[in-house]
């Protein structure tokens, strides 16, 4: 044995390191001080070498695609003389009041130095020092490793109760101190505890079997605020009684402040009531008017979920430490998944992400926000760009100006790492609690192409995914959203320092997707969103879908024009696109060639880009005089095409919905409007029709204007937004195949 060296007192960081990793076993280290210190040294060495490198939820999880562990690990303590042994000091640190550090000897000042150095390093990071964006997290490794000592998640004192002094943490919005009955009511109604319980009950098995076979009992629901809904219950379990105290106490004050000093509005109460039950939720009633209310509620729900989960981990850590101290068996304490990230929020633009992240930061009430300067710089608006866009969009509709305001970059990803009283932005994904990203930004991390480096283990333990502004994501690339779902809750390829003794059994069994809550928010429902709701929303708590009733966009048409709706015969859903194309090119287009197209000044609108390309290729082969405007057309190309149509040089313009979404071109001199397929955005229908009012050349009367719409029986969702919820069934199932609105 090497000669004994003089030992120093363990610092606060070292004690926390031992406590968090659970590598100090009193049963294996009993004996004299020398054997105990050797056990400590061995545990620290194993941790430093990666053998016990990090447990789930620890700040020390490995970097993306790398091994767990932490640089700059504390040096192992050596032999001690007559001073109190290290394990006694560890126990005192766990039983200290509040978040105080363990008592230190007069010679142990290393913790103060480390704390000062760490605080200074994070202050420097927060002052605006930028780091180049990395593929996995956008943060430098050194920035991640320099964490302030005062931000360590300390185990709260164990006073014979499972509740913390400052964190009794679930309370109604008007509650003061909690009495015993309130605590019991919370324990009995907390949906999170029940939903994520590591139980092997008969009910859990019945729920799992029902979701696997998609055996739901569907109950229609009429909600005056959220709209008409359908509740899908599992295993005969209906809507649960509301939790009287859904929020952690520390979130109540920040929520009031964030919500302009108000309690929950009626919309927020109803929406949060479904979120709190951990049901999958699809809401197709998102509007610019209620955007702030809905984003506030899902940010509150996400933060509430993360705080509850982390609090349970801290309590279990305290139980393990107490069991080690007494030599008792703490039993199985399974409270986590394979990796730390719990919440994933998918958004279309950086401006959307900035608004949501700001709400999350306000809810944390953190004393420090590391890298907040970088967030403002990279996600805030560019003044010159915003000024230019404001001038360009000044005459465009208000919804377009709101959607494309501020920073509209669609490739981003941010990890939020929560500490006890601080938040770190741009954290490594494996150290993050919440990930806010765009679908394309996330796919660049998980592997955009077949040959790219792929790493999606950080999605293995996602417990909540929120997809906001689905209508905008559909205009970008919905395939990226489905790619994220495909790689979510898969068994990880590496352990990433996971403590498998704390992993929930249903995670180990590969059943994590059945506990994940999925929230889809959109301005309208589409077949793509409906397919995601049916296929990816599989929570054993059930699910609910809301879709408002529509008055119909035809009511907003001001131009005096006859609107003819023609139903296309379609054999089956799989061949719907082919049948529509065949009917159009074989019957409709030759007929229009003699009338509508012969008079020129026509626009053919195609909602799908695939339909747009198909029609463009066909019209080129038939030598039609036309121009095609898509989202990929340059501004000069679009202007030249519009000018030629206005001058009567073209038979028609082929126009895609994405082009209208991104540019809102004011096409003038439209005499004939043909909808090859209906737009997803119902107000585009009335908007394009009303453009006919700008064709006042004095030569064409209103009676000569025409509008023809082609639809099939599978266009129900689009059709009811155009003609109204009440009239749509008549157009879909009526004996006639042609209807006229005047």
Secondary structure by P-SEA (a helix, b strand, c coil): cccccccccccaaaaaaaaaacccccccccccaaaaaaaaaaaaaaaaaccccccccccccccccbbbbbcccccccccccccccaaaaaaaaaacccccccccccccaaaaaaaaaaaaaaaaaacccccccccccccccccccccccccccccccccccccccccccccccccccccaaaaaaaaaccaaaaaacccccaaaaaaaaaaaacccbbbbbbbccccbbbbbbcccccccccccccccccaaaaaaaaaccccccaaaaaaaaaaaaccbbbbccccccaaaaaaaaaaaaaaaaaaaaaaaaaaaaaaaaaaaaaccccccccccccccccbbbbbccaaaaaaaaaaaaaaaccccccaaaaaaaaccccaaaaaaaaaaaccccaaaaaaacccccccbbbbbbbcccccccccccccccbbbbcaaaaaaaacccccccccccccccccbbbbcaaaaaaaccaaaaaaaaaaccccccccccccccccccccccccccccbbbbbbcccccaaaaaaaaccccccccbbbbbbbbcccccccccbbbbbbbbbbbccccaaaaaaaaaaaaccaaaaaaccccccbbbbbbccaaaaaaaaaaaaaaccccccccccccaaaaaaaaaaaaacccccccccaaaaaacccccccccbbbccccccccaaaaaaaaccccccccccccccbbbbbbbcccaaaaaaaaaccccccccccccccccccc
